[in-house]
Amino acid sequence: MHLQGTMAINEHGRLVIGGCEVVQLARDFGTPLYIFDEDCIRDNCRQFYRAFNAGSGQAEVIYAGKAFLTTAMCRIIASEGLGLDVVSGGELYTALAAGFPVERIYFHGNNKSYAELCQGLEAGIGRFMVDNFTELELLSRLAVERGQVAKVILRVTPGIEAHTHDYIRTGQVDSKFGFTLPGGQALAAARRAGELPGIEFMGLHCHIGSQIFELEPYNEAVAVMMELAAAVKEATGLVTAELDLGGGFGIYYTTGDEPRPIRAYAETILARVREEARRLNLPQPRVLVEPGRSIVGPAGSTAYTVGTIKEIPGVRKYVAVDGGMADNIRPALYGAKYEAILANKAGMPATEKVTVTGKCCESGDMLIWEAELPPVERGDILLMPCTGAYGYTMASNYNRLGRPAAVLVRDGVADLIIKREDYSDLIRNDVIPARLACPR
Ligand SMILES: *Cc1c(COP(=O)(O)O)cnc(C)c1O
């Protein structure tokens, strides 16, 4: 168990985040509760910003909003000088509502609708990350109709796939994302982007996976993408002014996860870009990266209240909490692993192995198969760290559970950034046709 960010254990043996006792937060805001450590988010932003020397204008760090996005989060990201990657009209709307600087908004997505493209043009966003020919043609038409020029980065599937401790060069053609590099589709896309009115070709993008701990996949991605940039220049004369290498930087979830410092990724990527640019006699592109998980994952935790404890002698002890797959689907969805700590017994040594389960009507509604905890009792406050990324954003109302509240903590102050959904929220969009009489 690693204490993340500003987490500490105080003299009463209670867990503190951002100077706030978790037990007190649970009392004040209820559980389940997402707790976001503002200093930790900002520190992660700054580590990226400094490591990539984003202040120089030679690089930009673009936060991938799909990891966690609210209007308050947009304000933090904006104030740290980062860009924002959005993948839907809803995320774009959130950013605009928060007043996020439009020129730093990058719009991703493999199936942007007509309305979403219009929304992006209307707002005057920084870049459209164009994924396919259909989008390229449509965007050109819409931009021309409006007398605008859309700045475009082409998303490429480079044939490199990385996950956690391994990567492969697949020559992969079977992806729903982007223009396929093998076979010349990516090159054809660049040629088309150069021809179409209303389109300004800015550069190339790839995203090679998630929760990557190794440097080599990024190294390889740079090499492959710079080769493509050279081919594009040769074939079309177009210059790749921006090279976007996506996100995917790994974080700590459980023992055995050993993330590298951001500096190491930055040094590897920047050095290789310089080297390849020199070797291929290309101007050095502005380097873009799109971290999501590594900005917000370690900064978020979920606090639950322990309820039912069921012991099957010789088999397992189930500890049920008042949330589950509705507020964190990652364990059920793809076997994601987490650790836990009892916020009210944080100073006590772990003495038992238990299984932390949710309250949803699904046997797969597990949060942690093997959690090491001090003796657990009903009413304890169980905290799962590192739930900041892809927790709230993937939350559902399964079993008509209201989505939890989220608080932002810093220097002993806790501010609500997402209200808890109550019962009236759950039926807000329900409609009863008039012909359904009131039951009696
Ligand atoms: C998901 C995604 C990211 C962020 O990935 P993390 O693993 O959260 O860093 C960045 N760019 C693109 C295109 C993505 O799809």
The ligand as an SDF file (V2000), in Angstrom:
LIG
                    3D

 15 15  0  0  0  0  0  0  0  0999 V2000
   -7.4520    7.2050  -23.7120 C   0  0  0  0  0  0  0  0  0  0  0  0
   -6.6110    8.0980  -24.5160 C   0  0  0  0  0  0  0  0  0  0  0  0
   -5.6470    8.8950  -23.8960 C   0  0  0  0  0  0  0  0  0  0  0  0
   -5.3400    8.8460  -22.4350 C   0  0  0  0  0  0  0  0  0  0  0  0
   -4.8770    7.6020  -22.0380 O   0  0  0  0  0  0  0  0  0  0  0  0
   -4.3570    7.3710  -20.5160 P   0  0  0  0  0  0  0  0  0  0  0  0
   -4.0480    5.9250  -20.4880 O   0  0  0  0  0  0  0  0  0  0  0  0
   -5.4750    7.7440  -19.6170 O   0  0  0  0  0  0  0  0  0  0  0  0
   -3.1720    8.2460  -20.3470 O   0  0  0  0  0  0  0  0  0  0  0  0
   -4.9360    9.7720  -24.6910 C   0  0  0  0  0  0  0  0  0  0  0  0
   -5.1580    9.8540  -26.0330 N   0  0  0  0  0  0  0  0  0  0  0  0
   -6.0830    9.0980  -26.6450 C   0  0  0  0  0  0  0  0  0  0  0  0
   -6.2940    9.2520  -28.0920 C   0  0  0  0  0  0  0  0  0  0  0  0
   -6.8300    8.1930  -25.9130 C   0  0  0  0  0  0  0  0  0  0  0  0
   -7.7320    7.4240  -26.5430 O   0  0  0  0  0  0  0  0  0  0  0  0
  1  2  1  0
  2  3  1  0
  2 14  2  0
  3  4  1  0
  3 10  2  0
  4  5  1  0
  5  6  1  0
  6  7  2  0
  6  8  1  0
  6  9  1  0
 10 11  1  0
 11 12  2  0
 12 13  1  0
 12 14  1  0
 14 15  1  0
M  END
$$$$
